[in-house]
């Protein structure tokens, strides 16, 4: 009789152990489907300068990369204003300077447009580097072949 009690108690213990969940130190496997984590856009006003080689109006590969990085960071944001300031030094006459500056501004604005950056207000200013910069009294402005861009940015609604 004692043996049957011990046997019954032993079977009860084995049954209780089988009913417990398996405990393991192994980490859980990763989820089978990708998990979407919403990203809150950081919409801050942006300033960038696009530089050009001498007498060129085409964007360089460095300029294209800078524009790509800038537009990628604007995902989920709306651009309200674009201010473009063109600084040129290498033209010999005012008409050449105007053509070169306008072509550079157009190239940068077209690149922004191609990347989906539009604004209801776009303002363009042209600056000529001091013509007396060749003299010893007035230093030449470094990198005076550029387009400076100021983007006023706000978050899109509904995100």
C-alpha positions as a Python dict, from the first residue, in 0.01 Angstrom:
ca = {
    (1, 'X'): (0, 0, 0),
    (2, 'X'): (284, 230, 78),
    (3, 'X'): (428, 157, -261),
    (4, 'X'): (109, 254, -439),
    (5, 'X'): (89, 579, -246),
    (6, 'X'): (447, 665, -337),
    (7, 'X'): (388, 566, -696),
    (8, 'X'): (72, 777, -716),
    (9, 'X'): (253, 1074, -556),
    (10, 'X'): (541, 1032, -800),
    (11, 'X'): (306, 1027, -1097),
    (12, 'X'): (137, 1343, -963),
    (13, 'X'): (476, 1519, -944),
    (14, 'X'): (570, 1410, -1294),
    (15, 'X'): (236, 1534, -1424),
    (16, 'X'): (282, 1869, -1252),
    (17, 'X'): (631, 1909, -1400),
    (18, 'X'): (505, 1825, -1748),
    (19, 'X'): (233, 2089, -1716),
    (20, 'X'): (487, 2367, -1635),
    (21, 'X'): (609, 2577, -1927),
    (22, 'X'): (958, 2506, -2048),
    (23, 'X'): (1211, 2756, -1913),
    (24, 'X'): (1511, 2830, -2129),
    (25, 'X'): (1794, 3083, -2129),
    (26, 'X'): (1784, 3109, -2507),
    (27, 'X'): (1667, 3449, -2638),
    (28, 'X'): (1339, 3479, -2820),
    (29, 'X'): (1363, 3458, -3196),
    (30, 'X'): (1317, 3785, -3385),
    (31, 'X'): (971, 3859, -3522),
    (32, 'X'): (896, 3699, -3856),
    (33, 'X'): (747, 4019, -4001),
    (34, 'X'): (917, 4361, -3996),
    (35, 'X'): (801, 4600, -3728),
    (36, 'X'): (708, 4952, -3835),
    (37, 'X'): (833, 5223, -3604),
    (38, 'X'): (694, 5566, -3687),
    (39, 'X'): (959, 5835, -3725),
    (40, 'X'): (875, 6184, -3616),
    (41, 'X'): (1024, 6426, -3868),
    (42, 'X'): (1258, 6694, -3739),
    (43, 'X'): (1154, 7002, -3932),
    (44, 'X'): (1412, 7273, -3876),
    (45, 'X'): (1503, 7561, -4105),
    (46, 'X'): (1799, 7471, -4319),
    (47, 'X'): (2089, 7661, -4471),
    (48, 'X'): (2325, 7513, -4724),
    (49, 'X'): (2576, 7633, -4980),
    (50, 'X'): (2625, 7478, -5321),
    (51, 'X'): (2965, 7545, -5476),
    (52, 'X'): (3050, 7554, -5846),
    (53, 'X'): (3376, 7519, -6037),
    (54, 'X'): (3497, 7833, -6215),
    (55, 'X'): (3280, 7935, -6512),
    (56, 'X'): (3052, 7631, -6458),
    (57, 'X'): (2676, 7618, -6409),
    (58, 'X'): (2641, 7240, -6378),
    (59, 'X'): (2616, 7079, -6035),
    (60, 'X'): (2916, 6872, -5928),
    (61, 'X'): (2882, 6526, -5774),
    (62, 'X'): (2955, 6678, -5431),
    (63, 'X'): (2675, 6931, -5479),
    (64, 'X'): (2432, 6658, -5583),
    (65, 'X'): (2519, 6457, -5271),
    (66, 'X'): (2471, 6763, -5050),
    (67, 'X'): (2130, 6827, -5206),
    (68, 'X'): (2032, 6460, -5167),
    (69, 'X'): (2125, 6462, -4798),
    (70, 'X'): (1939, 6787, -4740),
    (71, 'X'): (1622, 6672, -4913),
    (72, 'X'): (1630, 6334, -4736),
    (73, 'X'): (1629, 6514, -4401),
    (74, 'X'): (1320, 6712, -4510),
    (75, 'X'): (1103, 6400, -4542),
    (76, 'X'): (772, 6471, -4369),
    (77, 'X'): (823, 6847, -4375),
    (78, 'X'): (683, 7129, -4585),
    (79, 'X'): (906, 7403, -4724),
    (80, 'X'): (735, 7741, -4698),
    (81, 'X'): (1005, 7975, -4832),
    (82, 'X'): (1320, 7935, -5038),
    (83, 'X'): (1572, 8219, -5036),
    (84, 'X'): (1851, 8187, -5291),
    (85, 'X'): (2157, 8410, -5284),
    (86, 'X'): (2404, 8372, -5570),
    (87, 'X'): (2762, 8490, -5524),
    (88, 'X'): (2980, 8506, -5836),
    (89, 'X'): (3323, 8650, -5900),
    (90, 'X'): (3470, 8513, -6220),
    (91, 'X'): (3270, 8693, -6491),
    (92, 'X'): (3438, 8983, -6670),
    (93, 'X'): (3131, 9189, -6756),
    (94, 'X'): (2803, 9257, -6582),
    (95, 'X'): (2602, 9074, -6849),
    (96, 'X'): (2825, 8765, -6820),
    (97, 'X'): (2792, 8784, -6441),
    (98, 'X'): (2413, 8803, -6465),
    (99, 'X'): (2391, 8509, -6705),
    (100, 'X'): (2625, 8295, -6496),
    (101, 'X'): (2446, 8379, -6171),
    (102, 'X'): (2100, 8317, -6318),
    (103, 'X'): (2209, 7984, -6464),
    (104, 'X'): (2354, 7871, -6130),
    (105, 'X'): (2038, 7970, -5943),
    (106, 'X'): (1825, 7790, -6202),
    (107, 'X'): (2038, 7475, -6174),
    (108, 'X'): (1999, 7462, -5796),
    (109, 'X'): (1625, 7539, -5803),
    (110, 'X'): (1572, 7273, -6071),
    (111, 'X'): (1764, 7018, -5861),
    (112, 'X'): (1544, 7100, -5560),
    (113, 'X'): (1233, 7074, -5776),
    (114, 'X'): (1347, 6736, -5911),
    (115, 'X'): (1371, 6614, -5551),
    (116, 'X'): (1019, 6733, -5464),
    (117, 'X'): (1114, 7053, -5281),
    (118, 'X'): (875, 7333, -5372),
    (119, 'X'): (773, 7653, -5195),
    (120, 'X'): (499, 7906, -5249),
    (121, 'X'): (759, 8185, -5217),
    (122, 'X'): (1100, 8178, -5382),
    (123, 'X'): (1328, 8481, -5364),
    (124, 'X'): (1654, 8510, -5555),
    (125, 'X'): (1932, 8763, -5488),
    (126, 'X'): (2250, 8810, -5687),
    (127, 'X'): (2568, 8939, -5525),
    (128, 'X'): (2882, 9042, -5701),
    (129, 'X'): (3208, 9008, -5518),
    (130, 'X'): (3390, 9336, -5474),
    (131, 'X'): (3554, 9433, -5803),
    (132, 'X'): (3847, 9586, -5609),
    (133, 'X'): (3927, 9253, -5444),
    (134, 'X'): (4238, 9218, -5656),
    (135, 'X'): (4402, 9504, -5470),
    (136, 'X'): (4608, 9435, -5162),
    (137, 'X'): (4380, 9641, -4937),
    (138, 'X'): (4063, 9434, -4990),
    (139, 'X'): (4097, 9054, -4953),
    (140, 'X'): (3917, 8836, -5205),
    (141, 'X'): (3615, 8646, -5073),
    (142, 'X'): (3698, 8276, -5057),
    (143, 'X'): (3477, 8037, -5252),
    (144, 'X'): (3287, 8317, -5424),
    (145, 'X'): (3129, 8078, -5675),
    (146, 'X'): (2834, 7953, -5477),
    (147, 'X'): (2460, 7952, -5429),
    (148, 'X'): (2348, 7996, -5067),
    (149, 'X'): (2005, 7848, -4994),
    (150, 'X'): (1784, 7918, -4691),
    (151, 'X'): (1485, 7688, -4655),
    (152, 'X'): (1207, 7780, -4413),
    (153, 'X'): (1050, 7452, -4303),
    (154, 'X'): (747, 7347, -4099),
    (155, 'X'): (600, 7004, -4016),
    (156, 'X'): (329, 6861, -4235),
    (157, 'X'): (-4, 6826, -4062),
    (158, 'X'): (-161, 6488, -4002),
    (159, 'X'): (157, 6297, -3918),
}
